Amino acid sequence: MDEIMHLVRPAIAKMTPYSSARTEGSQIAMRIRLDANESPYPPYPAGADQYELNRYPEGQPEQLLDTFADFYGVPRDRLLFTRGADEAIDLLVRGFCTEGIDAILQASPTFAMYAHSAQVQGVDIVDVPLVSPDFQLDVAGILAARDEHPNIKLLFFCSPNNPTGNLLERNDILSIATALTGKSIIVVDELYLDYSGTDSLAAVLSDCPNIVVLRSMSKEYSLAGERFGITIANPEIISVLGRMLAPYSLTQTAIRAVAQAMTPDGLAYARANIANILDERWRVSQALAASPVVVKVFLSDANFLLVEVDDARRLVRVMQENGIKIRDRSTMHGTGNCVRISIGTPAENDAMLSVLECYSEEWG
């Protein structure tokens, strides 16, 4: 598709994917594997949980391609698995942006990885801040910035947004994508979407070929430690990213854990945990709003709350002194004196609120 491929870095467009022992020939029912210079012996102490750890994993496991194609309602060639969504962000920037020439656009305050990947690649960062007080996209400003900077290859939008927690207006994203078809790639980071109760933009990819959707198993599926991300995009974009992907980017344990998480029992477990998080999000938000040191609790569609307080740095310090970690977001654009508080278990949330009560008695 020329409207995509002309945006790709020329050097990447000429590449072919790395050919590994797990991509050459059939991988089905191989009784003996003597093709990858692996150890034929299991690692110590050779327990059941270490099954096949002496073998290189599939780069893109066939079983999981089928599972997620069915789950998201897309063909398999629209999927790519990476070491978390962070790797997908890095691949997108490396695949489409040339150092010293191209740029990305972000809408601050937002996830820092977009700018970080751009800095590593040596490309410019154009920032069109979200519009207060609801932290929504400045559509006119974004399109004007793209006109002013035609070298913008990628636009990164996080919805629900980190650290503000709110969904971005779906129609705003779609209108930007439509206006920039053939000009730029729109990357929609949906890592927190399952806490919002809304549908993924993966359903519109056939109509919007320049949209890329990022998902992950880190949040609602409780697999942050396994590093497993899902990129959903048109086949041309998936092909470009696949050319740069490391040959064995997923671990055997991650593949097994994700396969278990996507079983009916695993999905039911995730849904129950999401429901618990949503209940706690409401309870914690109400308790925070009642505190004399809290200025505002922002509405959230994610598994965390953005909270404006009297003194963000002091509150973070007091929490840490009591063994509780929250994030200081006060230095980000538009979030002065704000902290970000993840929703934990009821006991964890109660402990945080107890420290907040003591803090408010001293400083409120």
C-alpha positions as CSV (number, residue, x, y, z in Angstrom):
1,M,0.0,0.0,0.0
2,D,1.8,3.1,-1.3
3,E,0.1,5.4,1.2
4,I,2.0,3.6,3.9
5,M,5.2,2.4,2.3
6,H,6.4,5.8,1.2
7,L,6.5,6.8,4.8
8,V,9.0,4.0,5.7
9,R,12.7,4.7,6.2
10,P,14.3,3.7,2.9
11,A,16.9,1.5,4.6
12,I,14.1,-0.4,6.4
13,A,12.0,-0.7,3.3
14,K,14.8,-2.7,1.7
15,M,15.2,-5.1,4.6
16,T,14.0,-8.6,4.9
17,P,13.2,-10.2,8.3
18,Y,15.9,-12.0,10.2
19,S,15.8,-15.7,9.3
20,S,16.1,-17.9,12.4
21,A,15.9,-21.6,13.2
22,R,12.3,-21.0,14.2
23,T,11.2,-19.3,11.0
24,E,12.8,-21.6,8.5
25,G,10.7,-24.5,7.4
26,S,7.9,-26.2,9.2
27,Q,7.9,-26.1,13.0
28,I,5.1,-28.6,13.5
29,A,5.8,-32.0,15.1
30,M,9.6,-31.8,14.9
31,R,10.7,-34.9,16.9
32,I,14.4,-33.9,17.0
33,R,15.8,-30.4,16.8
34,L,19.4,-30.1,15.7
35,D,19.1,-26.8,13.9
36,A,19.7,-24.0,16.4
37,N,22.8,-24.9,18.4
38,E,20.8,-25.2,21.6
39,S,21.6,-27.4,24.6
40,P,19.7,-30.7,24.3
41,Y,19.5,-30.8,28.1
42,P,16.9,-28.9,30.3
43,P,18.2,-26.3,32.8
44,Y,18.8,-27.1,36.4
45,P,16.8,-28.4,38.3
46,A,14.7,-29.6,35.3
47,G,11.3,-29.0,36.8
48,A,8.0,-29.0,34.9
49,D,7.9,-25.2,35.0
50,Q,11.1,-25.2,33.0
51,Y,9.8,-27.2,30.1
52,E,11.6,-26.3,26.8
53,L,13.5,-23.4,28.4
54,N,16.6,-24.9,26.7
55,R,14.9,-24.3,23.3
56,Y,14.5,-21.0,21.4
57,P,10.8,-19.9,21.3
58,E,8.7,-19.1,18.3
59,G,9.1,-15.5,17.3
60,Q,5.4,-15.1,16.6
61,P,3.7,-18.2,18.2
62,E,1.1,-19.7,15.8
63,Q,-1.3,-20.6,18.6
64,L,-1.3,-17.0,20.0
65,L,-1.8,-15.5,16.5
66,D,-4.9,-17.6,16.2
67,T,-6.1,-16.7,19.7
68,F,-5.6,-12.9,19.3
69,A,-7.0,-12.8,15.8
70,D,-10.2,-14.3,17.1
71,F,-10.1,-12.1,20.3
72,Y,-9.7,-8.8,18.4
73,G,-11.7,-9.9,15.3
74,V,-8.8,-9.2,12.9
75,P,-6.8,-11.3,10.4
76,R,-3.5,-12.8,11.7
77,D,-1.5,-10.6,9.3
78,R,-2.6,-7.6,11.3
79,L,-0.9,-8.7,14.5
80,L,2.6,-8.5,15.8
81,F,3.8,-9.6,19.3
82,T,6.6,-7.6,21.0
83,R,8.4,-7.4,24.4
84,G,5.7,-5.1,25.8
85,A,4.2,-2.1,24.0
86,D,7.5,-0.3,24.7
87,E,9.3,-2.3,22.0
88,A,6.5,-1.6,19.5
89,I,6.9,2.1,20.1
90,D,10.6,1.8,19.6
91,L,10.1,-0.2,16.4
92,L,7.6,2.3,15.0
93,V,10.0,5.2,15.5
94,R,13.0,3.3,14.1
95,G,10.9,2.1,11.1
96,F,9.4,5.4,10.0
97,C,11.6,8.2,11.3
98,T,15.0,9.1,10.0
99,E,17.5,10.8,12.3
100,G,17.8,14.5,11.9
101,I,15.0,14.6,9.3
102,D,11.7,13.3,10.7
103,A,9.6,14.0,13.8
104,I,6.9,12.6,16.0
105,L,3.9,14.4,17.5
106,Q,2.7,13.9,21.1
107,A,-0.1,15.5,23.2
108,S,1.3,16.3,26.6
109,P,1.0,15.4,29.4
110,T,1.3,11.8,28.2
111,F,3.4,8.6,28.4
112,A,7.1,9.4,28.3
113,M,8.1,6.5,26.1
114,Y,7.1,8.3,22.9
115,A,9.5,11.1,23.4
116,H,12.2,8.8,24.8
117,S,12.1,6.6,21.7
118,A,12.2,9.7,19.5
119,Q,15.3,11.0,21.4
120,V,17.1,7.7,21.0
121,Q,16.5,7.8,17.3
122,G,17.5,11.4,17.0
123,V,14.2,12.7,15.7
124,D,12.3,15.9,16.6
125,I,9.4,16.0,19.0
126,V,6.5,18.3,18.3
127,D,4.2,18.7,21.3
128,V,0.6,19.9,21.0
129,P,-0.7,19.9,24.6
130,L,-4.0,18.4,25.6
131,V,-6.7,21.0,26.1
132,S,-7.6,21.7,29.8
133,P,-9.6,21.0,31.9
134,D,-10.7,17.7,30.3
135,F,-7.3,16.8,28.7
136,Q,-8.7,16.3,25.2
137,L,-7.0,16.6,21.8
138,D,-6.5,20.0,20.2
139,V,-7.6,18.7,16.8
140,A,-7.1,22.0,15.0
141,G,-3.8,22.6,16.6
142,I,-2.6,19.1,15.7
143,L,-3.5,19.4,12.1
144,A,-1.9,22.9,12.0
145,A,1.3,21.4,13.5
146,R,1.3,18.7,10.9
147,D,0.9,21.3,8.1
148,E,3.8,23.3,9.6
149,H,5.9,20.2,10.1
150,P,5.3,17.9,7.2
151,N,8.2,15.7,8.5
152,I,5.9,14.4,11.3
153,K,5.7,10.7,10.5
154,L,4.1,9.4,13.7
155,L,1.4,10.9,16.0
156,F,1.1,9.2,19.4
157,F,-2.2,9.3,21.3
158,C,-2.7,7.5,24.6
159,S,-6.3,6.6,25.3
160,P,-7.0,6.3,28.2
161,N,-4.2,8.7,28.7
162,N,-1.3,8.2,31.1
163,P,-1.1,10.1,33.5
164,T,-4.4,11.9,33.2
165,G,-6.5,8.7,33.1
166,N,-9.2,9.9,30.7
167,L,-10.3,8.5,27.3
168,L,-9.6,10.7,24.3
169,E,-12.6,11.5,22.1
170,R,-12.8,8.7,19.6
171,N,-14.1,10.9,16.8
172,D,-11.2,13.3,17.3
173,I,-8.7,10.5,16.7
174,L,-10.7,9.3,13.7
175,S,-10.9,12.8,12.2
176,I,-7.2,13.3,12.6
177,A,-6.5,9.9,11.0
178,T,-8.7,10.6,8.1
179,A,-7.2,14.0,7.5
180,L,-3.7,12.5,7.6
181,T,-4.3,9.4,5.5
182,G,-1.2,8.9,3.3
183,K,0.7,11.6,5.3
184,S,1.3,10.2,8.8
185,I,0.7,7.2,11.0
186,I,-1.6,7.6,14.0
187,V,-0.5,5.4,16.9
188,V,-3.2,4.8,19.5
189,D,-2.0,3.4,22.8
190,E,-4.9,1.4,24.3
191,L,-3.1,-0.2,27.2
192,Y,-5.7,0.9,29.7
193,L,-8.7,0.5,27.5
194,D,-10.3,-2.5,29.3
195,Y,-10.8,-0.3,32.4
196,S,-12.9,2.1,30.3
197,G,-15.7,-0.2,29.0
198,T,-15.3,1.1,25.5
199,D,-14.4,-0.6,22.2
200,S,-11.0,-0.8,20.6
201,L,-10.1,1.2,17.5
202,A,-8.9,-2.1,16.1
203,A,-12.4,-2.5,14.6
204,V,-11.8,0.5,12.2
205,L,-8.4,-0.5,10.8
206,S,-9.9,-1.5,7.5
207,D,-11.3,2.0,7.0
208,C,-8.3,3.8,8.6
209,P,-5.2,2.1,7.2
210,N,-2.9,4.7,8.9
211,I,-4.0,3.8,12.5
212,V,-1.9,1.5,14.7
213,V,-3.3,0.1,17.9
214,L,-1.1,-0.9,20.8
215,R,-2.3,-3.4,23.5
216,S,-0.6,-5.3,26.2
217,M,-0.9,-8.1,28.7
218,S,0.7,-6.0,31.5
219,K,-2.4,-4.4,33.1
220,E,-5.7,-6.2,33.2
221,Y,-4.0,-9.6,32.7
222,S,-1.5,-9.1,35.5
223,L,1.5,-10.1,33.3
224,A,3.7,-6.9,33.5
225,G,6.7,-9.1,34.4
226,E,6.4,-11.2,31.3
227,R,6.6,-8.3,28.8
228,F,4.1,-9.1,26.1
229,G,2.6,-6.5,23.8
230,I,0.2,-6.7,20.9
231,T,0.4,-4.4,17.9
232,I,-2.7,-4.3,15.6
233,A,-2.3,-2.6,12.3
234,N,-2.6,-3.0,8.6
235,P,-0.4,-5.8,7.1
236,E,2.1,-3.3,5.5
237,I,2.9,-1.7,8.8
238,I,3.1,-5.1,10.5
239,S,5.5,-6.2,7.8
240,V,7.7,-3.2,8.3
241,L,7.9,-3.7,12.0
242,G,8.6,-7.4,11.6
243,R,11.7,-6.7,9.5
244,M,13.3,-5.1,12.5
245,L,12.1,-7.5,15.2
246,A,14.7,-9.5,17.1
247,P,14.6,-13.2,16.2
248,Y,13.5,-14.5,19.6
249,S,11.9,-11.5,21.3
250,L,9.5,-13.4,23.4
251,T,10.4,-15.9,26.2
252,Q,9.0,-19.4,26.6
253,T,7.5,-18.4,30.0
254,A,5.8,-15.4,28.5
255,I,4.3,-17.4,25.7
256,R,2.9,-20.0,28.2
257,A,1.6,-17.4,30.6
258,V,-0.2,-15.5,27.9
259,A,-1.7,-18.7,26.5
260,Q,-3.0,-19.5,30.0
261,A,-4.4,-15.9,30.4
262,M,-6.3,-16.2,27.2
263,T,-8.2,-19.4,28.2
264,P,-11.8,-19.0,29.3
265,D,-10.8,-19.4,32.9
266,G,-8.0,-16.8,32.4
267,L,-10.3,-14.3,30.8
268,A,-12.9,-14.8,33.6
269,Y,-10.1,-14.1,36.1
270,A,-9.1,-10.9,34.3
271,R,-12.7,-9.7,34.1
272,A,-13.2,-10.3,37.8
273,N,-10.0,-8.3,38.6
274,I,-11.1,-5.5,36.4
275,A,-14.4,-5.3,38.2
276,N,-12.6,-5.2,41.5
277,I,-10.3,-2.4,40.3
278,L,-13.3,-0.4,39.1
279,D,-15.1,-0.8,42.4
280,E,-11.9,0.3,44.3
281,R,-11.3,3.2,41.8
282,W,-14.7,4.6,42.8
283,R,-14.2,4.1,46.5
284,V,-10.7,5.5,46.6
285,S,-11.7,8.5,44.4
286,Q,-14.5,9.4,46.9
287,A,-12.2,9.0,49.9
288,L,-9.5,11.2,48.2
289,A,-12.0,13.9,47.3
290,A,-13.0,14.2,50.9
291,S,-9.5,14.9,52.1
292,P,-8.7,18.5,53.0
293,V,-5.3,18.3,51.2
294,V,-6.8,17.1,47.9
295,V,-7.7,19.9,45.5
296,K,-9.2,17.7,42.7
297,V,-9.6,14.1,41.8
298,F,-9.7,13.8,38.0
299,L,-12.2,11.4,36.4
300,S,-10.5,8.2,35.3
301,D,-11.1,5.5,32.7
302,A,-7.9,3.6,33.7
303,N,-6.6,1.7,36.8
304,F,-5.2,4.8,38.4
305,L,-6.2,8.3,39.5
306,L,-4.6,11.7,38.8
307,V,-5.0,13.7,42.0
308,E,-4.1,17.4,42.5
309,V,-3.0,18.0,46.1
310,D,-1.6,20.8,48.2
311,D,2.1,19.8,47.8
312,A,2.8,16.8,45.5
313,R,6.5,16.4,46.3
314,R,5.8,16.5,50.1
315,L,3.0,14.0,49.8
316,V,5.2,11.6,47.7
317,R,8.0,11.9,50.3
318,V,5.6,11.2,53.2
319,M,4.1,8.2,51.4
320,Q,7.6,6.8,50.7
321,E,8.6,7.2,54.3
322,N,5.7,5.0,55.1
323,G,6.6,2.4,52.5
324,I,4.1,3.4,49.9
325,K,5.1,4.5,46.4
326,I,3.0,6.9,44.3
327,R,4.2,8.9,41.3
328,D,4.9,12.7,41.4
329,R,3.5,14.1,38.1
330,S,3.8,17.7,39.2
331,T,6.6,18.6,36.6
332,M,4.6,17.5,33.6
333,H,2.7,20.0,31.4
334,G,-0.8,20.7,32.8
335,T,-0.5,18.6,35.9
336,G,1.1,20.9,38.5
337,N,0.9,19.6,42.1
338,C,-0.5,16.3,40.8
339,V,0.3,12.8,41.9
340,R,-0.7,9.6,40.1
341,I,-2.0,6.8,42.4
342,S,-2.5,3.3,41.0
343,I,-5.5,1.3,42.3
344,G,-4.3,-1.6,44.5
345,T,-6.0,-4.2,46.5
346,P,-8.5,-2.9,49.1
347,A,-5.9,-3.5,51.9
348,E,-3.3,-1.5,49.9
349,N,-5.7,1.3,49.2
350,D,-6.7,1.5,52.8
351,A,-3.1,1.7,53.9
352,M,-2.5,4.6,51.5
353,L,-5.6,6.4,52.6
354,S,-4.6,5.9,56.3
355,V,-1.2,7.6,55.6
356,L,-3.1,10.4,53.7
357,E,-5.3,10.9,56.7
358,C,-2.3,11.3,59.0
359,Y,-0.6,13.6,56.5
360,S,-3.7,15.8,56.3
361,E,-3.9,16.1,60.0
362,E,-0.3,17.4,60.1
363,W,-0.4,19.5,56.9
364,G,-4.1,20.1,56.1
